[in-house]
């Protein structure tokens, strides 16, 4: 559980970037719990990541941990040995993602030219990397873009603990090596995660139990401990 003074401070002033807990969490292996050991991760999977995310949500921990972890899972599904994952696992980089966007791409030779806007992206203002879907003639592709390639406009969030920003791409040209594939399982998991969050919020709104409170103690307690070694 985030200390009350941390939560109160976050409600009054912008959250530090990275947040004060960021490096300590990285030293416990939390940012890389689901990432391959070859990139500094713990070598576990999406289930262990889900438990960690549930703990961060239950503790009302402010900042970009959840979007950064999910963005890294999307990148890892494409290439578990991608070099950028080491920066995410060690906490030296922050990522963000969106499931829906208004981005479109046209192909020019071997490159994609991306235009459009994605609104209200969690942690976009804190991230150095963004994983975003783009619409092209053949359907939808996912791309990894650097923040310095984009126009990012922080906007007021209804939840000060979860900053958001609008993201715009003005004819951003990228090579094929930033296009992700093999994401069907992870994107379904992300959609399920968002649906579960919505159900949890509705339960809390009517005073009902949350799924987290009914989880076994072994799952409830695991994210608070170091996960630097497998059982």
N, C-alpha and C positions, 0 to 999 in steps of 0.2 A: 504494500500500500504506500503510495506517495505521501510523504509527510505533509501535514496540513499547511505548514508554512510555505512549502513549495507550491502547492495548489493555489493558495491565496496570492502569492507573488505572481504566478502565471496569469491569474485573472486581472491583475492590475497593470502588469508590464509585459512587453513581448518576451517570449521564451528565448533564452540564450540559444545560439546555434554554434556548435552542437549543445544539447542540454547538459547540465552538470553530471548526470548519471551516465552519459554516453560511453566514455572510455571505460568506466568500471564494468558496464554491461558487456563491452567488447572483451575485456579481460576474462570474464566468465564464459565467453564463447557464445553469448546469446544472439548476437547479430548473425553468427554463422552456424547456428545449431543445425540447420538443414542443408548446409553447403558441404561440398566435398573437402576431404582433408587436404587434397592437393592444392587448394586455394586458401588454406588456413581455417576451414570450417571444421565442424565436429563429425560430419559424415552421417548424421541422422536423416530424417525425412520430413515430409509435410505434416505428418501427425504430431511429431515433436515440436515443430514450429507452431502448429495450432495451439498446443498447450501453452507455449511461451506467450503467444499473442493473447490468449485468454487471460493469463496472469497480468499482463500489462494493462489490458482493458479493465479487469476487475480492480486493479490497483489505481485506476484513473491516472496512469503515468502520462504526463504531458509530452508533447513533442512528436518527432517523425518516426519512432521505432516501427510501428505497424506498417505504414506505407513503404518504408525502406526495406523491411524484411520481405514483404510480398513482391516488391520490384526485383529484389535479388533472386527470389524463387523463380520468377519469370525468365530472367536471364539464365539461370542455372538449368532450367528445363531445356533451353536451346543448346547450351554448351556448359557443362558442369566445370570445365577447366578454364572458362573465360577469365582473362587476366584481371578485369575490373572487379571480379568477385572477391579477390584478395583485399582490395581497398574497402569493400563493404563488410567483409568478415572482420577485419581488424579495426573497423570503426573510423577509418580515415576518410571515408566518403559516405554520403547520404544519397539515397535514391527515392524517387516517387513514381507513382504510376496512376493510370486511369483506365477504367474498363470501357468507357465510352468517350468518344471525342468527335469534334467536327473537323478533324484533319483529313485532308485529301492528298493524294500523291499522284504525280504523273511521271512516267518513265521517259528519261532522256538518255538513250544509249544504255550504259551500265549503271546509271545513277537514277535515284528517285529525287524529285523536287517536291517538297512538302509545304503545303499552305493550309491555313485555317486556324481555328481556335479550340482550345479545350477549357471549359469553365470549371471553376471551383475544384481544382486538383489539390488534394491534401498534401501538405509538406512540399509543394512545388517551390515555394520561396526559400526553403532550407536546403533543397537538393542540388547536387552537382550533376546528377544524371536523372533522366526521366524516361520511363518505359511507357510508350503510348501507341494505341492502335490508329492506323491510318487506312482510309478507304482508297482502293485503287480499282482499275477496271476488272481485275481478276478476283476481286473480293476484298478481304481485309488482311493487312499485314501489321505486325508489331515491330516497332523500331526503338532503338536506344539512342536518345539524343542528349547532347551535353547542354547544360543550362545556358552556357554562353552562346549557343546557337539560337536561342529563343528569346522572345520578349515575355518576361514574367511580371505580372502585376499582382502583388499581394492585395487581398481584399478582406474586409471584415468578416469573420466567421461567427456563426451563432454560438460556437463552442470555442472560447479563447484558448483552450488547451490543445486544439487541433487546428492550427493555422491552415488557410487555403490560399490559392492564388489562381488567377486566370493565366493561361499559357497560349501564346500565339507564335505561329511559325510563318515567317514571311519569305517564301521561296528558299527554304533551307534545302540545300543539295547534299545528299548523303549517298555513300556507296552501299553496295549490297551487303557488306560485312556488318552493318548495323541492323539488318533485318533479322528478326527472330523467327524460329519455326519450332514445331513440336510442342506447342503451348496448349493444346486442347484440354489436357487433363488439369493443368494448373489454372487455366482461365475458368474452367468449371468449378474448381475448388475456390477460386476467388469469388465467383458469383455466389456459391453456397455460403462462403464466409460473410459476405455482405447481407445475404438473406437472414443468416443466423443473428447477425448484429441487429437487424431490423426487428426480428422476433423478440430478441432480448429487450430492446427498448420498449416495445409494446407491452411486454410483461411487466416491466418496471413501472410503466405509466399507469397500469391498472392495479398495481400492488401485488402481482403474482410472483412466483419463484423464478429465478433465472437458472438456465441450465448449469452455469458454473457452480452454483451452490450445491448441486446434486452430484457433482463429479466426485469420483473416489479421491481419497486423501492423497494417494500416491501421485495422481495427476495434478491435484491442486498445489502440491508442494514442490514439484520438480523444477519449475521455472525459477524458483527463488534460490536454487543451489547452483553451484558450478556444474557445467555439463562438459567438462574438459575431457572426460573419458567415457567410453561406452561401457555398458554393463557386461 
